[in-house]
Amino acid sequence: MITKGIILAGGTGSRMSPLTKAVNKQLLPIYDKPLIFYPLSILMLAKIKDILIIINKGQLEQYRKIIPNGDNLGIKITYKEQDKPRGLPDAFILGEKFIEKKNVAMILGDNFFYGQNLSSILLNSSKIKEGAGIFLHKVQNPELFGVAKIDKNKKIISIKEKPKKFISDDAITGLYFFDKNVVNYAKKLKPSKRGELEIIDLLIKYKNKNKLRANFIGRGGAWLDTGSIDDYYKTISFVQAVENRQGLKIACIEEIALLNKWINKEKIKRSIKFYGKCQYSNYLKKLLYK
């Protein structure tokens, strides 16, 4: 069972400039919550309680204002500053001491996931003992993503980054589960032509050992990369529509912690006081009477 998780929340956010010149992308709002709440909620749904958030140098205080240390959620949150982006696998090198030779999950800080059966899919996937697991979701424009080709038995045949010729419409999302070997594998990677370590190269190492498995979000689920302005606002519209129709909140991290029995209702009261008079607090108040 995976007990440790990493949220990679660094990067320059250049695709969303000038919005991201002063504020980290993961602190921008997705409807009524900061973007960072959404990937954090995914790790919490997978019952992961020990979480490292990798951020840009100089942004630590901004993050601690909204998510201090995880005590309000019954989890442990630590931060690691990154002086510059070196590619996704660098997260495992930076987080070597945090990982402690244990299995680990990683999610990109700008990825949004939603689905009715998502919790059970995450819990099942987190039981990984060895190898690695990726999450696939069908897209209309696979040439913009890393993709995986699978056979009729859902075994991964090949993976390729932004293929010019069509090989598959199953995009590799920004959620990964790895065994304890991931740090050593990441250290052996060589930078690509753009000067960064590539996640595809790391996945290929697992595939070549026949230890890379595919997980599927499914047709009823949603995956969005909020890294561009258009996708950012599509995600806001999606969250607003779902929440207003259902009356339930997506990525209410206190609610997840309460359902996981990590906190009691006294912690909910403290969170209400912390957030102040707002729509999010009004939702938390409803949890006190359930």
C-alpha positions in Angstrom: 0.0 0.0 0.0 1.4 3.4 -1.0 1.6 5.7 2.0 3.6 8.6 0.6 2.7 11.1 -2.1 4.3 14.0 -4.0 2.6 16.9 -5.5 4.8 18.6 -8.1 3.7 22.3 -7.9 6.8 24.0 -9.2 7.3 25.3 -12.8 7.0 28.7 -14.3 3.4 28.5 -15.5 4.5 30.3 -18.6 1.5 29.2 -20.6 -0.7 31.2 -18.2 1.4 34.3 -18.1 0.9 37.1 -17.1 -1.4 35.6 -14.4 1.4 33.5 -13.1 4.1 36.2 -12.9 3.2 37.1 -9.3 1.2 34.0 -8.1 2.1 30.3 -8.5 -0.4 28.6 -10.8 -1.4 26.1 -8.2 -2.6 28.9 -5.9 -5.0 30.3 -8.5 -8.6 29.6 -7.9 -10.6 26.8 -9.6 -14.1 28.1 -8.8 -14.1 28.5 -4.9 -10.9 26.6 -4.0 -7.2 27.0 -4.9 -6.0 24.6 -7.6 -3.7 22.8 -5.2 -6.7 21.5 -3.3 -7.6 19.2 -6.3 -4.4 17.2 -6.6 -4.2 17.1 -2.8 -7.7 15.6 -2.6 -6.7 12.9 -5.1 -3.9 11.7 -2.8 -6.2 11.9 0.2 -8.8 9.8 -1.6 -6.1 7.2 -2.1 -5.6 7.2 1.7 -2.2 8.8 1.4 -1.4 10.7 4.6 2.3 11.7 4.2 2.6 14.3 1.4 5.5 16.3 0.0 4.7 19.4 -2.0 7.5 20.6 -4.3 7.3 24.3 -5.0 9.3 27.1 -6.5 11.9 28.9 -4.5 10.5 31.9 -2.6 6.9 30.7 -2.6 6.9 28.7 0.7 5.0 31.4 2.8 2.3 31.7 0.2 1.6 28.0 0.4 1.8 27.8 4.2 -0.9 30.5 4.5 -3.5 28.1 2.9 -2.0 24.7 3.8 0.3 25.0 6.8 1.3 21.5 7.8 -1.7 19.2 7.3 -2.7 19.1 11.0 -6.1 20.4 10.1 -6.6 17.4 7.9 -5.0 14.7 10.0 -2.2 14.3 7.6 1.5 15.4 7.4 2.5 17.9 4.7 6.1 19.0 4.1 7.5 21.3 1.5 10.6 21.3 -0.6 11.7 24.2 -2.7 13.0 23.8 -6.2 15.4 26.4 -7.6 14.4 25.6 -11.2 12.4 22.9 -13.2 14.5 19.9 -14.3 11.7 17.6 -15.5 9.1 15.5 -13.7 11.5 12.7 -12.5 13.6 15.2 -10.7 10.8 15.2 -8.1 12.0 11.8 -6.9 15.6 12.9 -6.7 14.6 16.0 -4.7 12.3 13.9 -2.5 14.7 11.0 -1.9 14.9 11.5 1.9 11.1 11.9 2.0 10.5 8.7 0.0 12.7 6.7 2.4 12.9 3.7 -0.1 9.2 3.3 0.0 6.6 3.1 -2.7 5.3 6.6 -3.7 2.6 8.3 -5.7 3.1 11.5 -7.7 0.6 13.9 -9.1 1.1 17.0 -11.1 -0.2 20.1 -9.3 -2.1 21.4 -12.3 -4.0 18.1 -13.0 -7.8 17.7 -12.3 -9.5 14.4 -12.0 -13.1 13.6 -11.4 -15.2 10.4 -11.5 -17.9 8.5 -9.6 -15.7 5.4 -9.1 -12.4 7.4 -8.7 -12.0 6.6 -5.0 -12.1 2.8 -5.5 -9.8 3.0 -8.6 -7.3 5.0 -6.6 -7.4 2.7 -3.6 -7.0 -0.4 -5.8 -4.1 1.2 -7.7 -2.3 2.3 -4.5 -1.9 -1.4 -3.5 1.0 -1.7 -5.9 3.9 -3.7 -4.4 6.3 -3.5 -7.3 6.6 -1.8 -10.6 4.7 1.3 -11.7 1.2 2.3 -12.6 0.0 5.0 -14.9 -3.5 6.4 -15.5 -4.9 6.7 -19.0 -7.7 8.8 -20.4 -8.9 9.0 -23.9 -8.4 12.3 -25.7 -9.3 13.8 -29.1 -5.8 15.3 -29.7 -3.3 12.6 -28.7 -0.5 14.4 -30.6 -0.4 16.8 -27.7 0.3 14.2 -25.0 2.3 11.3 -24.0 0.3 8.2 -25.0 0.2 4.5 -24.3 -0.7 1.8 -26.8 -2.4 -1.2 -25.2 -3.5 -4.6 -26.5 -6.9 -6.3 -26.0 -5.7 -7.6 -22.6 -4.9 -3.9 -21.5 -1.2 -4.6 -21.5 1.0 -1.7 -22.5 2.7 -2.4 -25.8 4.4 1.0 -26.3 4.5 4.5 -25.0 5.5 7.7 -26.9 5.7 11.4 -26.2 3.5 13.6 -28.5 3.5 11.1 -31.5 3.4 12.7 -34.9 1.6 9.6 -36.3 -1.4 8.2 -34.5 -0.6 5.2 -32.4 -3.2 5.6 -29.6 -5.7 8.0 -28.1 -5.0 6.9 -24.6 -3.2 9.8 -23.0 -0.9 9.4 -20.0 -2.3 11.6 -17.3 -0.3 13.4 -14.5 -0.9 10.7 -11.9 1.7 8.0 -11.3 2.3 5.2 -8.8 5.9 3.9 -8.4 7.7 1.3 -6.3 10.8 2.0 -4.2 13.2 1.7 -7.2 12.0 5.0 -8.7 14.7 7.1 -7.1 17.5 5.0 -8.5 15.9 4.9 -11.9 15.4 8.7 -11.9 19.1 9.2 -11.0 20.2 7.1 -14.0 18.1 9.2 -16.5 19.9 11.6 -18.9 18.5 15.0 -19.8 16.6 15.2 -23.1 17.3 17.7 -25.9 15.4 20.3 -23.9 17.7 19.8 -21.0 15.2 18.1 -18.6 14.6 14.6 -17.3 11.6 13.1 -19.1 8.8 11.1 -17.4 8.4 9.0 -20.5 12.0 7.8 -20.2 11.3 6.8 -16.6 8.2 4.9 -17.6 10.1 3.1 -20.4 12.5 1.8 -17.8 9.6 0.1 -16.0 8.0 -1.1 -19.3 11.2 -2.7 -20.4 11.2 -4.7 -17.3 7.5 -5.6 -17.9 6.6 -3.8 -14.7 4.4 -1.0 -16.0 0.6 -1.3 -15.7 -2.2 0.8 -17.0 -5.1 2.1 -14.9 -8.2 3.6 -16.6 -10.2 6.6 -15.4 -13.1 5.4 -17.5 -15.7 7.0 -19.8 -17.6 8.5 -16.8 -14.6 10.2 -15.5 -12.9 13.5 -16.4 -9.2 14.5 -16.6 -8.2 18.0 -17.4 -4.7 19.6 -17.5 -5.2 23.2 -16.3 -1.9 24.4 -17.7 -3.4 26.6 -20.4 -5.8 29.4 -20.1 -8.5 27.7 -22.1 -8.3 24.4 -20.1 -8.1 26.4 -16.8 -11.4 28.1 -17.5 -13.0 24.9 -18.8 -12.1 23.3 -15.4 -13.7 26.2 -13.5 -16.9 25.8 -15.6 -16.9 22.1 -15.0 -16.5 22.4 -11.2 -19.1 25.1 -11.0 -21.6 23.2 -13.0 -21.2 19.9 -11.0 -21.2 21.6 -7.6 -24.2 23.8 -8.3 -26.2 20.8 -9.7 -25.3 18.3 -7.0 -24.9 20.5 -4.0 -21.7 18.5 -3.3 -18.2 19.9 -3.4 -15.3 18.5 -5.4 -12.0 18.4 -3.6 -13.3 19.5 -0.2 -10.3 18.3 1.7 -11.8 18.6 5.1 -14.8 16.5 4.1 -12.4 13.8 2.7 -10.4 13.8 6.0 -13.6 13.5 8.0 -14.9 10.6 5.9 -11.5 8.9 6.3 -11.9 9.4 10.0 -8.6 11.3 10.2 -10.2 14.3 11.9 -13.3 15.0 14.0 -15.9 17.7 13.8 -13.9 20.0 16.1 -11.3 20.2 13.4 -14.1 21.2 11.0 -15.0 24.0 13.3 -11.5 25.3 13.4 -11.3 25.2 9.6 -14.5 27.2 9.4 -12.9 29.8 11.6 -9.7 29.7 9.5 -11.5 30.3 6.2 -13.9 32.9 7.5 -17.3 33.8 6.1 -17.4 32.3 2.6 -19.2 29.7 0.5 -16.6 27.1 1.3 -17.2 27.6 5.1 -20.9 27.4 4.6 -20.4 23.9 3.1 -18.2 22.9 6.0 -21.0 23.9 8.4 -23.3 21.4 6.8 -20.8 18.6 7.6 -21.3 19.4 11.3 -24.9 18.2 11.2 -24.4 15.0 9.2 
